[in-house]
């Protein structure tokens, strides 16, 4: 996987480890935006996808952990339905 250095962000996991991720896509759901991030340092063929809430305030951009399990599951289901639509079109 080619990595675009301009789209690399660093996030800190719950253990305090810094993970480099590539911004893959931003999806809007129920009036909020969510970022799909791919682990940039992953050796796996299909790197893990990290889902975070995405907000912009002026020129500042924020990636926030989704702590609400219900919100996370709804967004995850929505994204999976989008993937199914794309597969059906192919």
N, C-alpha and C positions, 0 to 999 in steps of 0.2 A: 504494500500500500504506500503510495507516495504521500509524503507529509508536506503540507503547505504551512511553512513556519509562521505566516501572518495569521493563521487561524488557530494557533496553538495557545491554549490557556493552561494555567496550573490550578488544580483544585486540591484541597486538603481533605483526606478522608477522615472517618471518625477515629482512627488510630493516630492521626497527626502526620501521616505519610503524604507527601506531595506526589500527585499523579498528573502527568502531562496528557492533555486531551486535545483532540482536534475537533473544532466546531463542525459538525456534519450538517445540521439543519436546525431551523427554528420553526416550530409548529404553533399555530394559534388554536386554543380550545377554551370555550366558555369565557371569552374576553381576556384571557391571559396568554402569555407567550411562554413556551417551553423549549429548552435547548436539548438537542440530541448530541451528545459528545462521544467520540470514540477514543479509547485509550491509545495514545500515540506510541507508547513504548512496548506495546503488546507483541509477543512473538506468535500469537495464535493467528490462524488463518482468518477467523472471524473475531475481531476484537470485541471486548465487552462494551456495551452501549450504556452510557450514564445519562440519566434523565434529570434535568434540573429546571427550576423556574428561571425565566430570563426576564430581566427588567432593564429599562433604560431610563436614566434621569439626566437630561441634558446630554452631555457628551460621555457621561459615565455609564458603564454597562455592568450589571450585577448578575451573577449566577448563584441561585439560592437552592439549598437542599429542600426537598418537599417532605416535610415532617408528617403531614396528614396522610395516613395510609389510604383513606377513601379517595382523596384527590389524586394521589399517585396512581392508584389502580384505575381510576376513570381515564386519566391521561394515557396510561399504558394501553388500555383497551382501545381507546380512540386511535392511537398510533398503529396498533396492530390491525385495526380495520382499514386504515389507509394503505398499509402494506398489502393486505388482501385485495383491495381494489386495484392496485397497481399490477399485482400478479394476474388478476382476472383479465385485465386489459391486454396483457402480453399474450 
